Structures are given as structure tokens and as C-alpha cells.
Amino acid sequence: MRFNLRKLNELGVKENYQIEITKRLAALENLNGDENVNGTWENIKENIKTSAKDSLYLHEWKQHKPWFDKECADFLDQRKQAKIQWIQDPSQSNVDNLNNVRCNATRHFRNKKKAYLKAKIEKLETNSKVNKVRDLY
């Protein structure tokens, strides 16, 4: 989760964020009694994140790869999970699983990209045949 930190340069947003964080941390001080350090840290971290989410909003990602869709994101998540599993337990079965998941993900990405480029080329060819020069660019 990334926040739009450039919004902090705007005076109104900056003041709003400071007020929001001050309120949340003051409320947190009143609630905390005998909690452990980790629990207190988690509460502080969540308060900072929710304050930032409310006042700064999330950073909007640019779409660099138009062929990348939900299915590709699922393959990417599977690959990340397989890698985490391999790092935690570097057994031969986890190595084989990681290699299989990587192979499947790479194959899927390659096929998606190839299909996207093929459709784009076909569109350019039809525009060229119909003499729609403006749509070629």
C-alpha cells in the first residue's frame, strides 16, 4: 500500500494529516494501559496508516502493461507464495514446486503478451488497409 506523499506539500492536506494523527495518537494514549511493546507498536502503525489513507489517499499506479490483468496478478501471487514457502523450508519438493510455478507464470505472461501484441498488430493492419492513417499512430 503506497500513499500519495506529494499531497503533503499542499498546506491544507498537511494540516489535516497532522490533526488526524494527533487525534488518533491522543486517543491511543488514553486506551493503552498495560499492553506489551509489540501490541502498542501495531496500534500506532495502524493509526498512522488509517490517518494517511483518510487524508493522503492511495498512490495511483500507472498501467505500463495493458495485457496484465487479474489472472496475471493471481499467477504473480502464486509465484510469491511459492518463493516464500521455499525460503522458509528449502526442501527439494519446495524447489520443484517453485520451479513449476515459475514456469507456469512465465508461460502465462508470455502468452498474454503475445496475444495482446497480435491483436494490436491486427488492428494496425486493418487500419492500414482501410487507409485510416490517423489511427496508425
C-alpha positions as CSV (number, residue, x, y, z in Angstrom):
1,M,0.0,0.0,0.0
2,R,1.6,3.3,-1.1
3,F,0.3,6.7,-0.2
4,N,0.4,9.8,-2.3
5,L,3.0,11.6,-0.3
6,R,3.1,14.6,-2.8
7,K,-0.1,15.7,-1.2
8,L,1.8,16.6,1.9
9,N,3.2,19.6,0.0
10,E,-0.3,21.1,0.0
11,L,-0.8,23.1,3.1
12,G,-4.4,22.1,3.8
13,V,-3.7,18.4,3.4
14,K,-0.6,18.6,5.6
15,E,-2.5,20.3,8.4
16,N,-5.4,17.8,8.1
17,Y,-3.0,14.9,8.3
18,Q,-1.3,16.4,11.4
19,I,-4.6,17.0,13.1
20,E,-5.8,13.5,12.2
21,I,-2.7,11.8,13.5
22,T,-2.7,13.9,16.7
23,K,-6.3,12.9,17.5
24,R,-5.6,9.2,16.9
25,L,-2.5,9.1,18.9
26,A,-4.1,11.0,21.8
27,A,-7.0,8.5,21.8
28,L,-4.5,5.7,21.8
29,E,-2.7,7.1,24.8
30,N,-6.0,7.1,26.8
31,L,-6.7,3.5,25.8
32,N,-3.4,1.9,26.5
33,G,-2.7,0.5,29.9
34,D,-0.5,-2.5,30.4
35,E,0.0,-3.7,26.8
36,N,3.2,-5.1,25.6
37,V,5.5,-3.2,23.2
38,N,4.5,-5.2,20.1
39,G,0.8,-4.6,20.7
40,T,1.4,-0.9,21.2
41,W,3.5,-0.7,18.1
42,E,0.9,-2.4,16.0
43,N,-1.7,0.1,17.2
44,I,0.5,3.0,16.4
45,K,1.2,1.6,13.0
46,E,-2.4,1.0,12.2
47,N,-3.4,4.5,13.3
48,I,-0.7,6.1,11.1
49,K,-1.8,4.0,8.1
50,T,-5.5,4.8,8.6
51,S,-4.7,8.5,9.0
52,A,-2.7,8.5,5.9
53,K,-5.3,6.6,4.0
54,D,-8.0,9.1,5.0
55,S,-6.1,12.3,4.3
56,L,-3.4,11.4,1.7
57,Y,-5.3,8.7,-0.4
58,L,-3.5,5.9,-2.2
59,H,-1.0,6.4,-4.9
60,E,-2.5,5.7,-8.3
61,W,-0.4,3.1,-10.2
62,K,0.2,3.7,-13.9
63,Q,-0.7,0.8,-16.2
64,H,2.6,0.1,-18.0
65,K,1.4,-3.3,-19.3
66,P,-2.1,-3.3,-20.7
67,W,-2.1,-7.0,-21.1
68,F,-1.6,-7.5,-17.3
69,D,-4.9,-8.5,-15.8
70,K,-6.4,-10.1,-12.7
71,E,-5.4,-13.6,-13.9
72,C,-1.8,-12.4,-14.2
73,A,-1.9,-11.0,-10.8
74,D,-3.0,-14.3,-9.4
75,F,-0.1,-16.1,-11.1
76,L,2.2,-13.5,-9.6
77,D,0.8,-14.1,-6.1
78,Q,1.2,-17.9,-6.6
79,R,4.8,-17.3,-7.5
80,K,5.4,-15.1,-4.5
81,Q,3.8,-17.6,-2.2
82,A,5.9,-20.5,-3.6
83,K,9.1,-18.4,-3.1
84,I,8.2,-17.6,0.5
85,Q,7.4,-21.3,1.1
86,W,10.8,-22.3,-0.4
87,I,12.7,-19.7,1.7
88,Q,11.1,-21.0,4.9
89,D,11.7,-24.6,4.0
90,P,14.3,-25.2,1.3
91,S,13.5,-28.8,0.7
92,Q,13.6,-30.4,-2.7
93,S,9.8,-30.6,-3.0
94,N,9.6,-26.8,-2.4
95,V,12.3,-26.2,-5.0
96,D,10.4,-28.3,-7.6
97,N,7.1,-26.6,-6.7
98,L,8.8,-23.1,-7.1
99,N,10.3,-24.1,-10.5
100,N,6.9,-25.4,-11.7
101,V,5.1,-22.3,-10.5
102,R,7.7,-20.0,-12.1
103,C,7.5,-21.9,-15.4
104,N,3.7,-21.7,-15.5
105,A,3.7,-18.0,-14.6
106,T,6.3,-17.1,-17.2
107,R,4.4,-19.1,-19.8
108,H,1.1,-17.4,-18.9
109,F,2.8,-13.9,-19.1
110,R,4.4,-14.7,-22.4
111,N,1.1,-15.9,-23.9
112,K,-0.8,-12.9,-22.7
113,K,1.7,-10.5,-24.0
114,K,1.9,-12.4,-27.4
115,A,-1.9,-12.3,-27.7
116,Y,-2.0,-8.6,-26.8
117,L,0.6,-7.8,-29.4
118,K,-1.1,-9.9,-32.0
119,A,-4.4,-8.1,-31.5
120,K,-2.6,-4.8,-31.7
121,I,-0.8,-5.7,-35.0
122,E,-4.1,-6.9,-36.5
123,K,-5.7,-3.6,-35.5
124,L,-2.9,-1.7,-37.2
125,E,-3.2,-3.9,-40.3
126,T,-6.9,-3.3,-40.6
127,N,-6.4,0.5,-40.1
128,S,-3.7,0.4,-42.8
129,K,-5.9,-1.4,-45.3
130,V,-8.8,0.9,-44.7
131,N,-6.5,3.9,-45.0
132,K,-7.1,5.2,-41.5
133,V,-3.7,6.9,-41.2
134,R,-4.5,8.7,-38.0
135,D,-5.3,5.5,-36.2
136,L,-1.9,4.1,-37.1
137,Y,-0.2,6.2,-34.5
